[in-house]
Amino acid sequence: MTITVKYFGVVADITQKKEEQLHFESDAVSLNSVQSKLEQIYSEIKITKYSFAINHSMTKGDLIVNDNDEIALLPAFSGG
Amino acid sequence: MNTKRYDRQIALHEIGIAGQQKLADAKVLVIGAGGLGCPVLQNLALAGVGYIGIVDGDVVEETNLHRQFLYTKEDCWQHKAIVASEAILKQNPEVKVIPYAVHFTNSNAFEIVSDYQIIVDCTDNLATRYLINDVALVKEIPMVYASIHKFEGQLSVLNYKNGPSYRCLFPENEDFHKIDNCADLGVLGVLPNVLGAMQANEILKIILGIGTVLKSKLLLYNGLDNDVQAIDFQKNEAEIIKGTQRGLAILNAESIIGIESLSSSDFFAAIQNENNLVIDIREQYEEPKLAIENYKAVPLGQLDDFLKDIDKKQKIMLFCQNGSRSKLASDYLQKNGFTNVFHLDKGIEALQKITS
């Protein structure tokens, strides 16, 4: 399956891109395994705090991610 | 109320004279008078929001000038809260503006917020943002939030009508310091102006009771490619409880500090005694003036200098517009060794009521 991952704020600074597509062997994976995969690609996000949204809705806890889902990594902003 | 000034917005049937009166009666506290604060303050004043508080302990610096349009080069090293209040009063002298030239901290938060109905978060650091959130939870008032990162902005209305709070969006972030501010990251001046104008729009809608307020939604704006999206989020009860408990702890700690506040009638009696040093700590332009002769007018920013040769045991009576700045000043003087400091509870506004 393929999902779209969007990056914001300091997370986008680390990934150096706004979004990308990730591919998985299975048809559904847990959000935790998406996170692990992202941490393998971008080790710096391990030390970054952010919240997850799936399909424009903030998540709480581990959820299942399906084909074509859009994941957003949302860190707090501090500038004013 | 001068309706001609507001004619073009009164013409909107969603506003009308009744709406304009709601704006005139509204009390809004803006925390941070920087990139976001400037457009928020200007828009609120121009729209006729009747009572605007400005909290900022910083001074104007030259690096602010490319985006913080209420300031000029001549204002550098002056307190932002004071300069901003003068700037927006010049644009609309019909509103009341109360400057608080101090940082918003645990020890003054509840005193400053007092009876404001909406808090606007225009700060540039997470610690103050969580403090505002927790105070807003305890006071049960909305917090209109925005923040920026390079070309991106976030916007949401929090604690609004039993909605989610900032902690529901970003739990337990306050110990985390790896988030830089504009000084380190850089910022294009237009971005905070856009986000600040959007904050002002939410504030006016809340006051007027029109449209759909950005509750339970985090709006994300990217100025580089005009990408705008809204993320839905829900209330997290554990985070609401945590924020409320922290807010209550701050409130209780604040009320332990023993400031001698005097009622209007006690204060009126005390200022007749010529041995008491009576000080108006408001800015020069603030009205009404006290109808006695034996008092000093020393704006808050000059108080330190004025008191340096005064005996620490001298009985000092401070007053301001509504009692909040005089309480802050009393607290400050007590911490600096003055032992006989009093202030007028609820300010000259309350005194006017008993003397007129």
Interface residues (C-beta under 8 A of the other chain):
Chain A: F8 G9 V10 A12 D13 K18 I47 T48 K49 S51 A53 H56 S57 M58 K60 A72 L74 P75 A76 F77 S78 G79 G80
Chain B: G32 G34 G35 L36 G37 D121 C122 T123 D124 N125 L126 R129 A146 S147 I148 H149 K150 E152 G153 Q154 L169 F170 N173 F176 K178 I179 D180 N181 C182 L185 V187 P192 L218 L220 N222 D227 Q229 A230 I231 D232 F233 Q234 N236
